[in-house]
Amino acid sequence: MRPADQNQTPTGADAKTASAPITIRAASSPLLTPELLQFLGELETRFGPTRERLLKARRDRQAAIDKNPLAAFQSGRVDVPEARTGDWRVAPCPKDLENRTVEITGPAEPKMIINALNSGANVFMADFEDSLSPTWKNILDGQAALHGAVRGELSFKSPEGKEYKLGAKRATLKVRPRGWHLTEKNALLDGRPMSASLFDFGFFFFHNAAEALKRGSGPYFYLPKMESHFEARLWNDVFTYAQKRLGIPHGSVRATMLIETLPAAFEMEEFLYELRDHASGLNAGRWDYIFSLIKKLRNRPEANLPDRSQVTMTVPFMAAYAKLLVAACHKRGAHAMGGMSAFIPSRKDEAVNKKAFEQVKADKKREASLGFDGTWVAHPDLIEIAREEFVVVLGPKPNQKSKPIETTLPRETELVATDLPGTAVTETGARNNINVALQYLRSWLAGVGAAAIHNLMEDAATAEISRAQLWAWLKVGRKLADGRTFTVELYETWKKEELAKLAADVPAASVLLTKAEVLLDRLVLNVDFEDFLTLPAYEQIT
């Protein structure tokens, strides 16, 4: 049953209009002008209460998911039948978003922004979410760098003295604000932290929307971790208000929504419908999606997944998710964007690179053949590999939105069919989860949200899978491939051994490693499941 709270979703239309400005409690920035702080205060006053109601609705929904996942997910969309039956399409695509064959993503940091915009990718997504540790300095530096990038003025000089400048030909810029579940503790309204989503969006939009339009582009965004079309509706209301408030033409905003939660997979057309004036597509956020599946089905033992490395896009429930996403997008004239290839090339081991490049090629070939219009990569060396596979299918066309939709599509039951014959949980897989989670948490606490670990770019999404699997395996007493049961004792033994390896590698980081261990224990050993690792981790950064 859908929670009652979701039946009532007032936003700016019925909220009080008198708004105090946001108060900044930490070091400021020239960009945090009184006018911006007033605008941020208006956003939080108008839309903050609805955000809080929708977060409560997420929590309330878990009992229904535990009872009958399929019914719980399908019931969430019953109030908007026109999203599936109506004859509608999303707004026409802006010229600089027609070709999205290869998109590169990374944290909103000056060096990354310059390299990514110069990389030859069609689009760069500057990230304030999974790949950025949200220290106040990182947030302010990221916004300042984007302010310069929009104006073509950004430059950066490394500590070693190397200079980086923007080239004449640059990727189209998109920005990903933090998710609805996060707050910005340095920006207060009436003494309470405001929504991090509204802070990130409002900061960028206020300073850059008009400038981007003047330069032939626009304010383009990626929207993360939504769990219902009501959350998409809230974003649409935010966009509508912000455009009107600042005199920006309605529909200038374009947003691609990440389908990276299990509930969202059941509401893809509804997401597009709610944002139809502002939507530019859906993205298969594969890593967060796997994490969400573990989280949402955590009280159903049959949903316990094998080693992370075995949960690929070819397993049945992931393949069904991909096909349904492409169909939903192309039915409504939107881009269908493929998932991240997280491989980071080695400068020392060509054998590792050769094997990984072959895997990337196969992954991108699969996406292009399924009908995706483009894909994500984490490293510039993968751009041409990915592009080649799409060009084989696309030819000279910028996308394949006009490709006929498959008449035989997966049933929604396949989205929750998680039995994977021939797979297993192994000691190697469990140790890898412990090792990766410890390394990533140490990195995140140090202010680095994108960490190269074992030749993969790990971010919060991939680390979430690692810690969630450990929790789930302990909860059910999962049998390992060698016959042993995964127990707290085994976890403690293997954690101690992995810690010893990591401490030997980087002795100077021992304090942060100890903090990472304490945090991992909280995430893995607590009876209750922590919704996001970034919530307790955020308590420990300034």
Order of alpha helices (4+ residues) and beta strands (2+ residues): beta-alpha-alpha-alpha-beta-alpha-beta-alpha-beta-beta-beta-beta-beta-alpha-beta-alpha-beta-alpha-alpha-beta-alpha-alpha-beta-alpha-beta-alpha-alpha-beta-beta-alpha-alpha-alpha-alpha
